[in-house]
């Protein structure tokens, strides 16, 4: 359980440094289905 909390804390702190997502889920789904 301790490891889980450490990982969650690390992930949360990392996410603060990531740029805002401009990922269009629907567009990617259509692209994958078309291929």
VENKA-V953174 format. One record per pair of residues at least 24 apart in sequence whose C-alpha atoms are under 7 Angstrom apart, sorted by sequence separation. I is the first residue (numbers start at 1). J is the second residue. If there is no record, write none. Layout:
i-><I & I>
j-><J & J>
This chain:
none
